[in-house]
């Protein structure tokens, strides 16, 4: 990384602007200061006291002191050396109190420990007590003049340019001090020191810990802007609640219209009374079971509101209900596809006269379209308009549409698999539909890395009725996460608290959520409307002979 790139990274927003904003009570601006200089202050503190836990305590205390005494900073452009002076003073005072044992200070700041304890326990992201002792034993032999550049170097991703900027030194001077420092370290300890320092660098949780402590302190200057961030978050949360209800209405509308159009289309494809009766029965079963499922969810929401002390048990029931419905509904859907094909084969034998029209013969070209143009041996467009037959393979192309569709670029159908897939059940990188599985999954029920919908499950999830996530979850009612969650009934280590709001806060969430809802409605309704219209045009003039059964 070049020196100019370093300056660009460190000074995206000038220090003086952040200082002035902080003086006005802007916690978000101060959060940027913490993010910008947390590595520097933690590294300087560690270089002085030799204890990772204590060094972060000292750095955090330095930032809190800076917040309270920001008005003492006469020249805002000197923010970095001013912060360094504060942390060095506090580290020096700590050393004088003889707190240099490996685990000393681990319980000095209860608030910080509460945040840290909630982080996942990942062996590669922490350093054990015995490792700290060995690490400091090796570094303690190096004078501070050489130790500070050494610690910063491995905490700043081995960037000499970063160290030079942070310590106001020339790059040549940094190189010389690093060289001398390395020689002073024992050869056998060098590999361990490099890896241990890299793993010990403070991350996002450190920033959140500092910001979580700010509400207990008075800002440097009383101003009308104090609390603006919290007010904005509250406004965003209220907007989110309204838009989640709008999402439910839009999903209901699109689902109802899609069901009606799918029923009409399947009836157009049917040739016998038995086929028509089965189409109606299956449509009522699939759509009815979904609405019964939604009704049960709303019932559980009411139960959670009436019995908040039982929220944990109700949340478990909610998760089991979602899993059971997903499995059973998918099974029922695939079962219907197979049985419908078997029924068509039976009806061909019982009523051959109803299938005499060329459009209804098995393998008819009229009931299928495949473009002549292809790429890499795959047709650009492949569409099937007729009902599925026994032994018939899914349609396959760059763009594929049919009862079962596999599209390398886009797939739409009852079962859709593709890069972008839209269907009753869909699998894709971008997946939309009734039940969607994908990297980005959106629909009535979405499962993905980023999941959105009425019910969503993923690493990051947004759901109008229920959201379940490994990291961040946000929704209108049931919200469950192993990290942060925001919603009416939220369960997480950080549920509807300051850290949750700071992590999830997005002033554009309401607008983005509305755009998403509209996009899903369009992606759901437009393809099915065009497909249903094409089916009707191909089969509407087919004769309908009378039959007894």
Legacy VTK file of the C-alpha trace (Angstrom):
# vtk DataFile Version 3.0
C-alpha trace
ASCII
DATASET POLYDATA
POINTS 549 float
0.000 0.000 0.000
1.387 3.399 -0.995
1.716 6.352 1.373
-1.043 8.299 -0.442
-3.371 5.292 -0.163
-2.711 5.168 3.560
-3.621 8.828 3.965
-6.776 8.301 1.916
-7.841 5.402 4.117
-7.107 7.232 7.346
-8.590 10.559 6.329
-11.710 9.756 4.300
-13.402 12.293 6.545
-10.944 14.890 7.944
-10.190 14.596 11.647
-11.177 18.195 12.231
-14.679 17.568 10.833
-15.144 14.564 13.091
-13.886 16.545 16.098
-16.323 19.398 15.425
-19.192 16.937 14.983
-18.238 15.198 18.237
-18.170 18.537 20.030
-21.784 18.903 18.908
-22.674 15.563 20.505
-22.567 13.424 17.346
-21.838 9.905 18.611
-21.683 8.508 15.087
-18.814 10.868 14.252
-17.016 9.863 17.428
-17.583 6.238 16.447
-15.620 6.952 13.259
-12.789 8.378 15.371
-12.781 5.183 17.441
-12.725 2.977 14.335
-9.922 5.054 12.822
-7.586 5.033 15.820
-8.554 1.962 17.871
-5.678 -0.136 16.525
-3.171 2.618 17.174
-4.271 3.247 20.770
-4.649 -0.450 21.614
-1.216 -1.159 20.144
0.452 1.686 22.053
-1.224 0.569 25.277
-0.202 -3.029 24.718
3.357 -1.983 23.931
3.431 -0.289 27.326
1.662 -2.786 29.614
2.071 -6.140 27.818
-1.452 -7.393 28.439
-4.081 -7.572 25.686
-7.120 -7.356 27.931
-5.674 -4.505 29.979
-4.462 -2.648 26.887
-7.963 -2.592 25.429
-9.321 -1.379 28.781
-6.758 1.442 28.750
-7.529 2.333 25.126
-11.247 2.352 25.815
-10.735 4.578 28.860
-8.612 6.895 26.704
-11.423 7.219 24.152
-13.992 7.915 26.861
-11.682 10.563 28.320
-11.270 12.062 24.855
-15.065 12.232 24.479
-15.433 14.105 27.762
-12.481 16.447 27.198
-12.785 17.031 23.455
-13.174 20.752 24.076
-9.595 20.776 25.479
-8.229 19.936 22.024
-7.209 23.354 20.698
-6.132 22.176 17.240
-8.511 19.532 15.764
-5.887 18.601 13.161
-3.715 17.270 16.009
-6.294 14.670 17.035
-4.005 11.654 16.538
-1.053 12.863 18.662
-3.525 14.135 21.282
-5.118 10.680 21.532
-1.674 9.062 21.650
-0.710 11.347 24.514
-3.818 10.376 26.472
-3.292 6.636 26.033
0.446 6.851 26.847
-0.334 8.762 30.044
-2.933 6.221 31.126
-0.639 3.309 30.240
2.174 4.889 32.236
-0.109 5.341 35.230
-1.212 1.725 34.943
2.383 0.533 34.886
3.116 2.475 38.021
0.321 0.539 39.731
2.183 -2.651 38.817
-0.649 -4.238 36.786
1.494 -6.173 34.341
0.358 -9.765 35.020
-1.033 -11.586 31.925
-4.638 -11.658 33.150
-4.741 -8.539 35.303
-7.509 -6.114 34.504
-9.601 -8.801 32.810
-12.592 -7.924 35.011
-11.994 -4.217 35.580
-14.639 -3.034 33.119
-17.834 -5.046 33.498
-19.590 -3.301 30.639
-16.880 -4.245 28.173
-16.835 -7.816 29.405
-20.569 -8.103 28.800
-20.002 -7.209 25.169
-16.962 -9.414 24.769
-18.610 -12.436 26.386
-21.279 -12.351 23.706
-18.779 -12.775 20.890
-18.455 -16.288 19.421
-15.633 -18.276 20.970
-13.326 -18.885 18.003
-9.889 -20.288 18.923
-8.082 -18.426 16.110
-9.467 -15.027 17.187
-8.265 -15.055 20.791
-5.003 -15.496 22.644
-4.832 -17.717 25.722
-3.319 -16.564 28.971
-0.200 -18.682 28.599
0.334 -17.321 25.096
0.075 -13.768 26.418
2.754 -14.513 28.968
5.128 -15.919 26.347
4.393 -13.100 23.933
5.099 -10.354 26.456
8.175 -12.137 27.780
9.652 -11.900 24.263
8.571 -8.305 23.576
9.523 -6.992 27.005
13.190 -7.410 26.117
12.850 -4.834 23.326
13.080 -1.100 24.257
9.862 0.858 23.711
11.510 2.847 20.899
11.621 -0.346 18.841
8.729 -2.174 20.456
6.018 0.322 19.412
6.806 0.112 15.650
7.050 -3.668 15.935
3.634 -4.045 17.569
1.985 -1.605 15.157
3.580 -3.276 12.140
1.948 -6.641 12.746
-1.334 -5.102 13.850
-1.518 -2.899 10.745
-1.302 -5.821 8.317
2.510 -5.549 8.025
2.338 -2.073 6.485
5.405 0.143 6.979
3.447 3.044 5.496
0.760 2.727 8.186
3.312 2.671 10.988
5.098 5.722 9.567
1.867 7.709 9.393
0.649 6.651 12.855
3.940 7.445 14.621
4.849 10.509 12.522
8.091 8.885 11.392
9.806 8.538 8.049
9.512 5.162 6.382
13.291 4.675 6.503
13.265 5.263 10.260
10.463 2.715 10.671
12.404 0.146 8.645
15.503 0.675 10.790
13.589 0.344 14.049
11.799 -2.765 12.823
15.115 -4.304 11.826
16.645 -3.585 15.217
13.525 -4.826 16.993
13.506 -8.124 15.131
17.125 -8.752 15.949
16.388 -8.205 19.625
13.684 -10.864 19.616
14.694 -14.434 20.070
14.607 -16.357 16.809
12.362 -19.100 18.155
9.722 -16.600 19.384
9.428 -14.602 16.164
6.846 -16.757 14.317
4.609 -16.893 17.392
4.772 -13.126 17.959
3.739 -12.370 14.370
0.718 -14.682 14.454
-0.385 -13.743 17.966
-0.280 -9.991 17.297
-2.250 -10.426 14.090
-5.005 -12.343 15.931
-5.158 -9.820 18.759
-6.114 -6.752 16.718
-9.317 -5.084 18.021
-12.383 -5.276 15.828
-15.939 -4.039 15.555
-16.885 -5.168 19.046
-14.319 -2.769 20.523
-15.967 0.176 18.740
-19.414 -0.962 19.869
-18.163 -1.303 23.445
-16.946 2.309 23.430
-20.159 3.614 21.884
-22.285 1.576 24.297
-20.508 3.335 27.176
-21.161 6.850 25.830
-24.788 7.211 26.987
-23.592 7.092 30.590
-21.288 10.079 29.979
-22.091 13.686 29.306
-21.043 14.938 25.848
-18.159 17.434 25.617
-20.531 20.310 24.811
-24.288 20.485 25.371
-25.988 20.746 22.010
-29.337 20.103 20.389
-27.730 17.371 18.300
-27.188 15.135 21.324
-29.241 11.986 20.954
-29.951 12.620 17.290
-28.596 9.230 16.358
-30.814 7.451 18.883
-33.838 9.416 17.689
-33.045 8.521 14.089
-32.755 4.876 15.039
-36.109 4.994 16.793
-37.675 6.631 13.762
-36.132 3.981 11.539
-37.514 1.239 13.780
-41.001 2.720 13.566
-40.726 2.975 9.798
-39.538 -0.623 9.663
-42.627 -1.788 11.552
-44.905 0.008 9.087
-43.101 -1.251 5.999
-43.077 -4.843 7.291
-46.854 -4.710 7.468
-46.906 -3.266 3.942
-44.649 -6.138 2.876
-47.134 -8.625 4.289
-49.988 -6.950 2.382
-48.000 -6.930 -0.873
-46.961 -10.545 -0.412
-50.588 -11.458 0.258
-51.737 -9.613 -2.846
-49.108 -11.106 -5.145
-49.609 -14.580 -3.705
-53.383 -14.395 -4.199
-53.107 -13.148 -7.786
-50.422 -15.736 -8.596
-52.595 -18.535 -7.205
-55.601 -17.456 -9.291
-53.515 -17.184 -12.462
-51.819 -20.532 -11.826
-55.224 -22.166 -11.326
-56.552 -20.678 -14.556
-53.437 -21.761 -16.449
-53.551 -25.339 -15.118
-57.225 -25.616 -16.002
-56.381 -24.532 -19.567
-53.793 -27.323 -19.708
-56.243 -29.957 -18.375
-58.264 -32.216 -20.708
-60.470 -34.295 -18.412
-62.723 -33.759 -15.440
-60.412 -35.797 -13.239
-57.500 -33.549 -14.168
-59.553 -30.437 -13.478
-60.744 -31.745 -10.124
-57.176 -32.568 -9.155
-55.944 -29.117 -10.208
-58.609 -27.445 -8.050
-57.974 -29.794 -5.128
-54.196 -29.309 -5.184
-54.490 -25.529 -5.572
-56.855 -25.301 -2.611
-54.601 -27.601 -0.558
-51.352 -25.737 -1.282
-52.799 -22.235 -0.941
-55.030 -23.156 1.994
-52.199 -24.800 3.933
-50.077 -21.697 3.454
-52.775 -19.414 4.838
-53.365 -21.800 7.724
-49.636 -21.598 8.440
-49.736 -17.780 8.399
-52.740 -17.890 10.710
-50.837 -20.073 13.181
-47.925 -17.631 13.117
-50.194 -14.705 13.922
-51.744 -16.775 16.695
-48.281 -17.340 18.179
-47.592 -13.598 17.903
-50.723 -12.917 19.954
-49.701 -15.570 22.481
-46.229 -14.025 22.822
-47.789 -10.609 23.471
-50.112 -12.044 26.093
-47.438 -14.180 27.775
-44.059 -12.447 27.411
-42.592 -14.645 30.169
-42.982 -17.649 27.832
-41.291 -16.008 24.843
-38.427 -18.533 24.786
-40.747 -21.533 24.517
-42.968 -19.774 21.992
-39.917 -18.899 19.888
-38.868 -22.571 19.829
-42.378 -23.495 18.723
-42.210 -20.845 16.004
-38.952 -22.271 14.620
-40.281 -25.847 14.679
-43.473 -24.740 12.913
-41.500 -23.012 10.148
-39.233 -26.036 9.624
-42.155 -28.486 9.614
-44.180 -26.397 7.173
-41.240 -25.939 4.794
-40.530 -29.674 4.609
-44.176 -30.760 4.366
-45.182 -28.102 1.828
-42.199 -28.865 -0.456
-42.976 -32.594 -0.227
-46.635 -31.957 -1.069
-45.662 -29.775 -4.021
-43.270 -32.334 -5.546
-45.779 -35.107 -4.857
-48.403 -33.165 -6.812
-46.064 -32.719 -9.796
-45.422 -36.476 -9.959
-49.072 -37.469 -9.452
-50.284 -34.986 -12.048
-47.992 -36.570 -14.643
-49.205 -40.054 -13.692
-52.835 -38.912 -13.954
-52.210 -37.498 -17.418
-50.820 -40.899 -18.537
-53.913 -42.680 -17.139
-56.284 -40.250 -18.836
-54.557 -40.737 -22.184
-55.413 -44.440 -21.984
-58.974 -43.919 -20.694
-59.914 -41.082 -23.057
-57.640 -41.130 -26.129
-60.179 -39.059 -28.077
-59.540 -36.079 -25.781
-55.867 -36.091 -26.700
-56.264 -36.523 -30.469
-55.561 -32.841 -31.061
-51.852 -32.470 -32.078
-51.389 -29.870 -29.345
-52.073 -32.481 -26.661
-50.040 -35.365 -28.020
-47.111 -36.462 -25.928
-43.948 -34.712 -27.114
-45.917 -32.210 -29.197
-43.806 -29.395 -30.603
-46.801 -27.065 -30.366
-46.721 -27.343 -26.574
-43.057 -26.462 -26.400
-40.738 -23.758 -27.722
-36.988 -24.082 -28.056
-34.995 -21.356 -29.759
-32.769 -22.293 -32.659
-30.070 -19.995 -31.361
-27.868 -21.510 -28.688
-24.715 -20.735 -26.754
-22.248 -23.395 -25.637
-24.711 -26.000 -26.868
-27.537 -24.704 -24.655
-30.615 -23.074 -26.257
-31.041 -19.425 -25.413
-34.747 -19.930 -24.630
-36.668 -23.098 -23.753
-40.349 -22.912 -22.747
-42.893 -25.695 -22.150
-46.588 -24.744 -22.281
-48.180 -28.158 -21.840
-48.768 -30.218 -18.717
-45.944 -32.447 -17.523
-45.775 -35.977 -18.921
-44.310 -39.081 -17.283
-40.598 -39.398 -18.063
-40.372 -35.839 -19.365
-37.230 -33.967 -18.386
-37.265 -30.373 -17.065
-36.918 -27.599 -19.623
-33.303 -26.454 -19.908
-31.797 -23.320 -21.423
-30.178 -20.018 -20.653
-33.747 -18.777 -20.104
-36.160 -21.567 -19.119
-39.869 -21.522 -18.263
-42.167 -24.414 -17.483
-43.554 -26.703 -14.798
-39.933 -27.606 -13.960
-37.276 -25.260 -15.295
-33.481 -25.203 -15.166
-32.083 -21.933 -16.514
-28.396 -21.102 -16.550
-29.297 -17.400 -16.515
-33.001 -17.243 -15.597
-35.535 -19.900 -14.619
-39.251 -19.566 -13.922
-41.680 -22.347 -13.083
-43.290 -24.466 -10.418
-39.812 -25.756 -9.599
-37.110 -23.328 -10.782
-33.343 -23.803 -10.622
-30.953 -21.203 -12.044
-28.641 -18.260 -11.486
-31.790 -16.164 -11.034
-34.729 -18.427 -10.167
-38.405 -17.549 -9.650
-40.913 -20.235 -8.741
-43.176 -21.879 -6.212
-39.996 -23.615 -5.030
-36.793 -22.003 -6.302
-33.055 -22.600 -5.987
-30.517 -20.058 -7.251
-27.872 -17.499 -6.499
-30.733 -14.982 -6.620
-33.904 -16.836 -5.674
-37.463 -15.530 -5.489
-40.745 -17.332 -4.937
-43.005 -19.180 -2.555
-40.142 -21.003 -0.836
-36.769 -19.690 -2.009
-33.276 -21.050 -1.387
-30.234 -19.045 -2.494
-27.370 -16.710 -1.712
-29.967 -13.934 -1.835
-33.344 -15.501 -1.135
-36.578 -13.539 -1.124
-40.150 -14.764 -1.010
-42.923 -15.955 1.243
-40.242 -18.070 2.952
-36.595 -17.322 2.177
-33.512 -19.366 3.123
-30.128 -17.853 2.230
-27.018 -15.957 3.223
-29.158 -12.845 2.858
-32.792 -13.832 3.395
-35.811 -11.571 3.028
-39.513 -12.238 3.060
-42.540 -12.869 5.226
-40.448 -15.603 6.897
-36.665 -15.508 6.485
-33.826 -17.730 7.675
-30.151 -16.984 6.985
-26.891 -15.457 8.119
-28.555 -12.051 7.711
-32.361 -12.041 7.717
-35.167 -9.511 7.355
-38.690 -10.851 7.777
-42.047 -9.153 8.150
-43.425 -12.013 10.276
-40.374 -13.994 11.369
-36.600 -13.538 10.927
-34.014 -16.087 12.081
-30.316 -15.375 11.537
-26.856 -16.386 12.628
-25.575 -12.792 12.752
-28.181 -10.055 12.195
-31.960 -10.383 12.238
-34.553 -7.663 11.807
-38.314 -7.973 11.503
-41.778 -7.062 12.608
-42.620 -9.838 15.059
-40.534 -12.955 15.840
-36.807 -12.207 15.517
-34.057 -14.623 16.594
-30.273 -14.296 16.230
-27.026 -15.439 17.831
-25.691 -11.855 17.691
-28.093 -8.913 17.269
-31.843 -8.757 16.697
-34.451 -6.019 16.409
-38.189 -6.621 16.388
-41.319 -6.802 18.531
-40.402 -10.220 19.970
-36.606 -10.364 19.687
-34.295 -12.963 21.235
-30.507 -12.479 20.924
-27.466 -11.594 23.028
-28.146 -8.030 21.853
-31.900 -7.720 21.350
-33.359 -4.235 20.818
-30.418 -2.639 22.661
-27.891 0.051 21.737
-25.519 -2.395 20.061
-28.358 -3.914 18.029
-29.504 -0.498 16.821
-25.970 0.647 16.024
-25.338 -2.533 14.047
-28.623 -2.581 12.152
-29.264 1.135 11.781
-29.927 2.115 8.170
-31.778 5.378 7.479
-32.814 4.045 4.070
-34.232 0.756 5.377
-37.874 1.700 4.890
-37.294 2.803 1.311
-35.114 -0.205 0.456
-37.629 -2.616 1.964
-40.438 -1.075 -0.089
-38.349 -1.319 -3.277
-37.662 -4.964 -2.481
-41.372 -5.674 -2.002
-42.252 -4.093 -5.337
-39.440 -5.984 -7.098
-40.654 -9.319 -5.707
-44.223 -8.573 -6.794
-43.044 -7.744 -10.325
-40.776 -10.800 -10.566
-43.627 -12.984 -9.361
-46.552 -11.600 -11.342
-44.988 -10.573 -14.651
-43.590 -13.983 -15.704
-46.708 -15.904 -14.645
-49.016 -13.463 -16.411
-47.049 -13.727 -19.670
-46.812 -17.508 -19.352
-50.512 -17.922 -18.557
-51.420 -15.741 -21.528
-49.253 -17.855 -23.847
-50.845 -21.063 -22.522
-54.348 -19.752 -23.156
-53.474 -18.631 -26.680
-52.144 -22.088 -27.553
-54.926 -24.167 -26.031
-58.048 -21.981 -25.956
-59.520 -23.305 -29.250
-59.059 -26.976 -28.358
-62.307 -28.962 -28.646
-63.831 -30.202 -25.388
-65.616 -33.540 -26.101
-68.253 -34.565 -23.586
-67.413 -37.362 -21.168
-68.973 -39.123 -18.215
-65.913 -39.223 -16.052
LINES 1 550
549 0 1 2 3 4 5 6 7 8 9 10 11 12 13 14 15 16 17 18 19 20 21 22 23 24 25 26 27 28 29 30 31 32 33 34 35 36 37 38 39 40 41 42 43 44 45 46 47 48 49 50 51 52 53 54 55 56 57 58 59 60 61 62 63 64 65 66 67 68 69 70 71 72 73 74 75 76 77 78 79 80 81 82 83 84 85 86 87 88 89 90 91 92 93 94 95 96 97 98 99 100 101 102 103 104 105 106 107 108 109 110 111 112 113 114 115 116 117 118 119 120 121 122 123 124 125 126 127 128 129 130 131 132 133 134 135 136 137 138 139 140 141 142 143 144 145 146 147 148 149 150 151 152 153 154 155 156 157 158 159 160 161 162 163 164 165 166 167 168 169 170 171 172 173 174 175 176 177 178 179 180 181 182 183 184 185 186 187 188 189 190 191 192 193 194 195 196 197 198 199 200 201 202 203 204 205 206 207 208 209 210 211 212 213 214 215 216 217 218 219 220 221 222 223 224 225 226 227 228 229 230 231 232 233 234 235 236 237 238 239 240 241 242 243 244 245 246 247 248 249 250 251 252 253 254 255 256 257 258 259 260 261 262 263 264 265 266 267 268 269 270 271 272 273 274 275 276 277 278 279 280 281 282 283 284 285 286 287 288 289 290 291 292 293 294 295 296 297 298 299 300 301 302 303 304 305 306 307 308 309 310 311 312 313 314 315 316 317 318 319 320 321 322 323 324 325 326 327 328 329 330 331 332 333 334 335 336 337 338 339 340 341 342 343 344 345 346 347 348 349 350 351 352 353 354 355 356 357 358 359 360 361 362 363 364 365 366 367 368 369 370 371 372 373 374 375 376 377 378 379 380 381 382 383 384 385 386 387 388 389 390 391 392 393 394 395 396 397 398 399 400 401 402 403 404 405 406 407 408 409 410 411 412 413 414 415 416 417 418 419 420 421 422 423 424 425 426 427 428 429 430 431 432 433 434 435 436 437 438 439 440 441 442 443 444 445 446 447 448 449 450 451 452 453 454 455 456 457 458 459 460 461 462 463 464 465 466 467 468 469 470 471 472 473 474 475 476 477 478 479 480 481 482 483 484 485 486 487 488 489 490 491 492 493 494 495 496 497 498 499 500 501 502 503 504 505 506 507 508 509 510 511 512 513 514 515 516 517 518 519 520 521 522 523 524 525 526 527 528 529 530 531 532 533 534 535 536 537 538 539 540 541 542 543 544 545 546 547 548
